[in-house]
Amino acid sequence: MKKLLIAIAALFKLSAALAMPLNDSLPGNPIIRHKYTADPAALVHGGKVYIYAGHDEAPERQERYVMNQWLVFSSSDMVNWTEHPVPLKVSDFKWAKADAWAGQVIERDGKFYWYATVEHGSIPGKAIGVAVADRPEGPFKDAMGKALITNDMTTDAKISWDDIDPSVFIDDDGQAYLFWGNTVLKYAKLKPNMIELDGPINRIQLPNFTEAPWIHKNKGWYYLSYAYQFPEKTAYARSRSINGPWQYMGILNELAGNSNTNHQAIIDFKGKSYFIYHNGALQPHGGSFRRSVCIDELKYNKDGSIKRVVMTSEGVK
């Protein structure tokens, strides 16, 4: 009987640990301090914000990306965050072999679609896969059994990592679009099933585009933010149409402290706008390969342009 009671107690403890508030985390930036997190994407759903991030796992002093899985956190106030069980791993894409790089989750018709960057197992180069779940926190599973985008589909850039950083946007008329790229910014329509392209792959020319496109809309303007130069700042353009032309508007966010990369998500939540990004500030071992997610407010000028984001240690209050 004693052994049975111990076993039952252990099961309750495990169940509670699978989705638990991060009570040991302090207010301010970075928002997650017990793990290194990078390349944030965000989804507002059901009165909560969900942040999807890659997990930087590189050991101390190892200067390369080690990323095998993604993480998900949720909050109803942008201050207190709950970690959920690992929702997606590279190994969940049987055709992939490495690198849980940046992606984004979006909801459509009660399903949640995760567009993620991985290294393809048989076609050289980075690829974009799609996973699907019934809940925003997952678990997610491969929606196609193959990649949506592979490196041999785009030949503009003579590099193996130009098909990365997918960002998806559903317009007011219900049409979904996929944006992605490194050095060359590409976009295409998606079919209603969200796992097939619906037409040709188009290109967008923007000054010093590096990677990390993100689309959002506010008061009739479409905004396209992206990583600019390297080391990366964040710049943005805007348009009255999702298909452009895009007017370059300038730098939105300066270099992220102690990190060569800068990767953003922009959302509205409970009457305010937020800029979600990463830096390398989490010590003792933070840096370009051990990054951490941060959040600060984003504000607009009267003419619809965006004020420069001020990165703070205090973060959201």
C-alpha positions in Angstrom: 0.0 0.0 0.0 2.8 2.4 0.9 4.4 1.9 -2.5 1.1 2.5 -4.2 0.6 5.8 -2.4 4.1 6.9 -3.3 3.4 6.1 -6.9 0.1 8.0 -6.9 1.8 11.0 -5.3 4.5 10.9 -8.0 1.9 10.9 -10.8 0.2 14.0 -9.3 3.6 15.7 -9.0 4.4 14.9 -12.6 1.0 16.1 -13.8 1.3 19.4 -12.0 4.8 20.0 -13.4 3.7 19.5 -17.0 2.0 23.0 -17.1 3.0 25.2 -14.2 3.4 28.9 -13.5 7.0 30.1 -13.5 6.8 31.3 -9.9 10.6 31.6 -9.7 10.7 34.1 -12.6 11.0 37.8 -11.7 9.1 40.6 -13.4 10.9 42.3 -16.2 13.1 41.3 -19.1 14.0 38.6 -20.0 10.6 37.1 -19.3 11.8 33.5 -19.1 14.9 32.9 -17.0 15.2 29.2 -16.4 15.8 28.3 -20.1 17.3 30.1 -23.0 14.6 31.0 -25.5 14.8 32.5 -29.0 13.0 33.6 -32.2 9.7 34.4 -30.5 6.3 34.2 -32.2 3.1 35.1 -30.5 -0.6 34.3 -30.8 -3.5 35.9 -28.9 -6.3 33.4 -28.3 -9.0 32.9 -25.7 -7.9 35.9 -23.5 -4.3 34.7 -23.4 -1.0 35.4 -25.1 0.9 32.3 -26.3 4.6 32.7 -27.0 6.3 30.1 -29.2 10.1 30.0 -29.0 13.0 28.0 -30.0 15.1 26.4 -27.2 18.7 27.4 -27.3 20.6 24.5 -25.8 24.2 25.2 -26.7 26.5 24.5 -23.8 28.6 27.2 -22.2 31.3 28.6 -24.6 30.0 26.6 -27.6 29.5 29.2 -30.3 26.9 27.5 -32.5 23.2 26.9 -32.6 22.0 23.8 -30.8 18.2 23.7 -31.2 16.2 20.5 -31.1 12.8 21.6 -29.9 10.4 24.5 -29.5 8.8 25.7 -26.3 5.4 27.4 -25.5 4.4 29.7 -22.7 1.1 31.4 -22.0 -0.1 34.4 -19.9 -3.3 36.3 -19.3 -1.5 39.4 -18.1 1.9 39.5 -20.0 3.7 39.3 -16.7 3.1 35.9 -15.2 3.9 33.1 -17.6 3.0 29.4 -17.5 5.2 26.9 -19.3 3.5 24.0 -21.1 4.9 20.6 -22.1 7.2 20.7 -25.1 4.7 21.1 -28.0 7.0 20.2 -31.0 10.4 18.8 -31.7 12.5 18.4 -34.9 12.0 14.7 -34.6 8.2 15.1 -35.1 9.0 15.9 -38.7 10.3 12.5 -39.8 11.7 14.0 -43.0 13.8 16.6 -41.1 17.2 16.0 -39.4 18.1 19.1 -37.3 17.6 22.7 -36.2 14.4 23.9 -34.5 14.6 27.4 -36.0 12.0 30.2 -36.1 8.4 29.7 -37.0 4.9 31.0 -36.2 1.5 29.6 -35.0 -1.8 30.8 -36.4 -5.4 29.6 -35.8 -7.9 28.8 -38.5 -11.3 27.1 -38.2 -10.4 25.7 -34.7 -7.1 24.3 -35.7 -3.7 25.7 -34.9 -1.0 25.6 -37.6 2.7 25.9 -36.8 5.0 26.9 -39.7 8.5 26.0 -38.6 12.1 26.0 -40.0 14.2 22.8 -40.0 17.1 21.3 -41.8 15.7 18.8 -44.4 16.9 15.3 -44.2 17.3 14.5 -47.9 17.0 17.8 -49.8 20.1 19.9 -48.9 19.2 23.1 -47.1 16.6 24.6 -44.8 13.0 23.8 -45.3 9.6 24.9 -43.9 7.3 22.3 -42.4 3.7 22.7 -41.0 2.5 21.1 -37.8 -1.1 21.1 -36.6 -2.9 20.9 -33.2 -6.3 21.1 -31.7 -5.1 23.5 -28.9 -2.8 26.5 -28.9 -0.4 24.8 -26.5 -0.3 21.6 -28.5 0.8 18.9 -28.8 1.5 19.5 -32.5 2.0 16.8 -35.2 3.2 17.0 -38.8 0.3 18.1 -40.9 1.8 17.0 -44.3 4.4 14.3 -43.9 6.7 16.4 -46.1 7.9 19.9 -46.3 5.9 22.8 -47.6 8.9 24.8 -48.8 12.3 23.2 -49.7 15.5 24.9 -50.8 15.3 23.7 -54.3 12.0 25.6 -54.9 13.8 29.0 -54.6 17.1 29.7 -56.4 17.4 33.5 -56.1 19.9 33.2 -53.2 22.9 30.9 -53.6 22.8 29.8 -50.0 21.2 26.8 -48.2 19.4 28.9 -45.6 17.3 31.3 -47.6 14.0 29.4 -46.9 13.7 30.2 -43.2 11.6 32.2 -40.7 8.1 31.6 -41.9 5.4 34.1 -40.9 1.8 33.6 -41.8 -1.0 36.2 -41.9 -4.7 35.8 -42.6 -6.2 39.0 -44.1 -9.7 40.3 -43.5 -11.1 38.6 -46.6 -9.9 35.2 -45.3 -7.0 34.9 -47.6 -3.9 33.5 -45.9 -0.3 34.5 -46.9 3.1 33.0 -46.1 6.1 35.2 -45.9 9.7 33.9 -45.4 13.3 34.2 -46.4 16.9 35.1 -45.8 18.6 37.7 -48.0 15.6 37.4 -50.4 12.1 38.1 -49.0 9.4 35.8 -50.5 5.7 35.4 -50.1 2.8 33.3 -51.5 -0.8 32.7 -51.0 -1.9 29.7 -49.0 -5.0 27.5 -49.8 -7.8 27.4 -47.2 -6.4 24.1 -46.0 -3.3 26.0 -44.9 -0.8 23.3 -46.1 -0.6 24.1 -49.8 0.6 27.1 -51.8 -2.1 28.8 -53.9 -0.1 30.4 -56.7 3.4 31.6 -57.5 6.1 32.6 -55.1 6.6 36.4 -55.2 9.5 38.6 -54.1 9.6 41.8 -52.2 12.5 44.3 -52.3 13.3 46.0 -49.1 16.5 47.8 -47.9 19.0 45.5 -46.2 16.5 42.7 -45.7 18.2 39.8 -43.8 15.5 37.6 -42.3 12.6 37.4 -39.7 9.6 38.9 -41.6 6.5 39.6 -39.5 3.2 40.9 -40.8 0.6 42.8 -38.8 -2.2 45.2 -39.5 -3.4 48.3 -37.6 -6.0 50.9 -38.7 -5.9 50.1 -42.4 -2.1 49.8 -42.6 -0.2 46.6 -43.3 3.2 46.6 -41.5 6.1 44.4 -42.5 8.9 44.3 -40.0 12.1 42.4 -40.5 15.7 41.9 -39.4 17.9 44.5 -41.0 21.7 44.0 -41.8 23.9 41.9 -39.6 24.3 42.1 -36.6 20.6 42.7 -36.9 18.5 45.7 -36.1 14.7 45.6 -36.8 13.3 47.8 -39.6 9.8 48.0 -41.0 7.8 49.0 -44.1 4.1 49.7 -44.5 1.5 49.5 -47.3 -2.2 49.9 -47.8 -2.2 46.5 -49.5 -0.8 43.1 -48.5 0.6 42.9 -52.0 2.4 46.2 -51.8 3.9 48.5 -52.8 5.8 48.7 -49.5 7.1 52.0 -48.2 10.3 51.6 -46.2 9.8 53.5 -42.9 13.2 53.0 -41.1 14.6 51.4 -38.0 12.2 50.1 -35.4 14.5 48.5 -32.9 18.2 48.8 -32.4 20.7 46.0 -31.9 19.6 43.5 -29.3 22.1 43.4 -26.5 24.7 40.7 -26.7 23.1 39.0 -29.6 23.9 39.1 -33.3 20.3 38.3 -34.2 17.1 40.1 -33.6 13.7 38.4 -34.2 10.4 40.1 -33.4 6.7 39.4 -33.1 4.1 42.2 -32.8 0.7 41.8 -31.2 -2.2 43.7 -29.7 -3.5 42.5 -26.4 -6.1 44.2 -24.0 -5.8 47.6 -25.7 -2.1 47.8 -26.0 0.5 46.8 -28.6 3.6 44.8 -27.8 7.0 44.1 -29.4 8.3 40.7 -28.5 12.0 40.0 -29.2 15.1 38.2 -27.9 18.5 39.4 -26.7 21.5 37.7 -25.1 21.1 39.3 -21.7 20.5 36.3 -19.5 23.6 35.6 -17.6 26.0 34.0 -16.8 26.1 32.4 -20.2 23.8 34.4 -22.4 24.8 35.5 -25.9 24.1 35.0 -29.6 23.6 31.2 -29.1 21.9 31.4 -25.7 19.2 34.0 -26.2 16.2 35.1 -24.1 12.8 36.4 -25.0 11.8 40.0 -23.9 8.7 42.1 -24.2 8.3 45.9 -24.4 5.4 48.2 -25.5 5.0 49.3 -29.0 3.4 52.7 -29.8 2.2 54.4 -32.9 2.4 58.0 -34.0 -0.7 59.9 -35.2 0.2 59.4 -38.8 0.3 55.6 -38.4 4.1 55.3 -38.3 5.6 53.4 -35.4 7.7 54.9 -32.7 11.1 53.4 -32.1 10.9 50.5 -29.6 12.7 51.2 -26.4 14.2 48.1 -25.0 14.0 48.0 -21.2 15.0 45.9 -18.3 11.7 46.5 -16.6 9.6 45.2 -19.5 5.8 45.0 -19.2 4.1 46.0 -16.0 
